[in-house]
Amino acid sequence: MAGKAQRTTALRADAARNRARLLSIARELHASGEELQLNTIARLAGVGVGTVYRHFPNRDALLEALALDRFRQLADELLAAAADEEPRAGLHRALRSSLHYMIADPGIAVAFQSAGDGDVGVAAIWTEAQDALVALLDRARENGVIRTDVGLDDLRRLLCGVGHAVRIGDHRDADFYLDILLQGLSPRR
């Protein structure tokens, strides 16, 4: 029995080392501007491609895992924005922070698109931030700051759209598109 427990612990430690190695290689490739291909990462890590897929079922899950620390920073900013006494200011701050993080880090954009359905760590952080944002949206609706028919999923999708517009644009900055979005969220007069 003791041998089996030791073997399980060793496998877990081995799996953790493999994951850390895979993330390290992915970070190096990503920083150098190379496309993140799971087969390439497996080869460079000296593991089978199945090992990579056990940790990261697809490229998006890998990007989310790479963005985990920055996603935590964003979640902290979202929690602070949600705690703002003024719902309008909190909402503007939350959307602005989200958009700037999404543009700076493709992994965060992926996490927003998938609503945290990929990496387990991102999913836990997303749930925490989402709860705070729902409360902020409720207060914003109650105070007439945003339309009553706008929900969190709508905001998530709209932000993804704005992020895409900024990435493919050649002359507009994020604040320009964000201002348009914020005007569109205002209640109808």
N, C-alpha and C positions, 0 to 999 in steps of 0.2 A: 504494500500500500504506500509506503514512504517513497519508493522508487517512482510510482506513478505521479504522486504529488510533485516530486522534484522535476520530473520530465515535463509536466504541465507548466510549472513555473519557468523552466528553461525555455520552453516554446514561447511563452508569453514574452519573456525578455528578448528572445530572438526576434519575435515579430515586432517588438517595439524598436529594436535596432534596425531592422529592415525598413520600417516606416520612416525612421529618422534619416536613414541613408537615402531613401527614395526622395524625401522632401529636400534634402541637401542638394542632391543632383538636380532636381527640378528647379530649385532656386537658382543654381548656377546657370542652367540653360536659359531660364527665364530672364535673368539679369543680362545675359549676353545677347538677348533678342531672338534666340532660337525658338522655333515652334516646339511646344511640349507634346511629344509623342510618347505614349506609354511604352511602346516597344523599345524605343531608344533609351528611355530611362531604365527599363529592365536590364538591357544590355550593359549600360554603363555601371549599373549597381551590381552586376554579376548575379542577378537572380532571374528566375523564370518570369515570363510575362503574367502568368497566373498569380504570382505573388503581388505584383503591382495591382492587378485587378481586384484582389482580395482587399487591399487597402483603399483603393480608389477605383470604383466601378467604371468611371469615365473621366475624361479630361476635365470636365467641369468640377467634379468632386476634388480633383487634384488642385485646381485653381482656388477653390474655396479653402482647402486646407492650407495652401500657401498664404492666403489672406487672413488667416485666423486671428493673428495678433492685431492687425489693422482693423479687423471687423470688431474686435473687442473695444478698441479705441472709439470706433464709430458708435457702438452701442452705448458706451459711457456718455458720449456727447448727446445721443438721442434721449437717454434717461434724464440728463440735465435739462435738455430742451423741454421735455415733457413736464418737468417740475416747475417750469417758469410760471410765475403768477399770471402773466398776461398770455392767454392762449394764442393770440395772433403772433406775438414775438416768438413764442415757443415753436409754433408751427413753421414759421419762416426759418428759424434757426435749424430745426430738424431737417427740413427739406434742403436747405443750403448745404449743411454738413453732409447729408446723404449723397447729394449730387457730386460734391467735390471729391468725396472718397471714391465714389463709383468711377469717376473719370480718371483718378490717379491710380486705381488698382483694378485691373480686369477681374480679379477674383471676387472683389466686392460686388461688381456689376453682376457677375454670375450668381452670387448668393442672393442678390435682390431679385433677379429673374426667376430663380427657382424657389424663392421664399424660404431659403434655408433648408431645402429638402436633401441636400447633398451630404456634406461633412457633418458628423455627429456633433463636434464642438461648435460649429457654426450654427447648427439647428438649435442648440441650447441657448446660445447668445441671442439668436434671432427671436426666440420665444420671449425672452426677457425684454428685449427692446420693443417687440410687437405689443406686448401687454401695456407698456408705458405709452406707446403711440396711440393705441386704441383709446386710452383714457384721455390723452391730449385731444384727439379728434372729437371725442364726445364733448369735452369742454368747449372746443372751438365751434362745434355745431350749436350748442346751447347758447353761446355768446354771439351767434350770428356772424362768425368770422368766415365760415365756409358753408358751401351748399349742404343741405341736409342729405342729399342723395349720394354724397361722396364717402366712400369707405377706405379702409386701409389698403385693400387690394387695388382699388382704383389709383390711389396715390403711388403705390409701388410700381404699377404699370406705367403711369404717367412719367414718373422719374426715370424709369428705364428708357422710355421714349426720348426724353430730354437728353439723357446721357448719350444715347445713340446719335441724336442730332448734333450734339457738340463734337463727338468723335469723328463724324463724317464731314462736318462743316469746315470751311476754310477761313471764315472771317468773323463769325459770331462767337462770343464767349458764353460761358455757362450762365452767368448772371442775366444776360439778355433773355435767354430762353426760360430761365427760372422765373423771372419777373412776369413773363407772359402766362406761365402756368399759374402763378399765384393770383393774377388778375382773373383767370378763368375759374379758379376755385371760389372766388367771392360769390356770395349769394346773389341771385338774380334780383334786380331792382324792379 
